[in-house]
Amino acid sequence: MLRYSILAAGLLLAGQVAAQNELPSTPQPGNLPGPATRPAPAAPTPVFAPERTSLYSRSTLGIDLGWGAPYGWGISYAYLVGPGTDVTAGLGIGVGGKIGIGVRHYLAPLHKLSPYFGLNLARTGRVDEVTLTLDEGLPTEETVTYVQPPSGVLHLRSGLRWQPGRVGLLGTLGYGVRLSGDPATYAAPGSTPSPRMRQLMRIIGPGGLEVSLGMAIALSPR
């Protein structure tokens, strides 16, 4: 009896050792491989809009009205060459046809309202038989007839530009310096106009005071 008990104990011990040495056929929860680790997506690179340097359009059509303006009552084209600087070319009519070029610099191009300073060089065409009369019907009446030859004028200008949207306004005060002498050839040789008449001729002729108003119409995106 004792022999059978020892044999049974030996078989039980051998079975336990074999069970410990046998690899499990089914993976255990603790031994399962973890999910593959993916690299975190790279953060998107922020895209910055270019810094705005001017409210003005690259190309602008101008309509000019007023007294003593470089292009008279006419039209002009302006091209922005820098954030606050444009160059212009225009033509129109006054006492004679006008054509010229110019440059303007704006002090606050990022604001709707900006002061500016400018220079223009304009040429006024020839006008024949200009007749002026002073004190008509009075004993001091004076009449003169003259020819206005072509002349060049340098315009010194300053003003304000208001640009709330596609259409803006420019108000300008300036002075035109005539680059030639007396712009008059009198029809009656030897006639000498009075000082008052000569003053009137200077007011009407090229150069002198400018008071003008213009429109600036954007032709291209800002």
Buried (B, 14 or more C-beta within 10 A) or exposed (E): EEEEEEEEEEEEEEEEEEEEEEEEEEEEEEEEEEEEEEEEEEEEEEEEEEEEEBBBBBBBBBBBBBEBBBBBBBBBBBBBEEEBBBBBBBBBEBBBBBBBBBBBBBEBBEEEEBEBBBBBBBBBBEBEEBEBEBEEEEEEEBBBBBBBBBBBBBBBBBBBBBBEEEEBBBBBBBBBEBBEEBBBEBBEEEEEBEEEBBEBBBEBBBBBEBEBBBBBEBBEEE
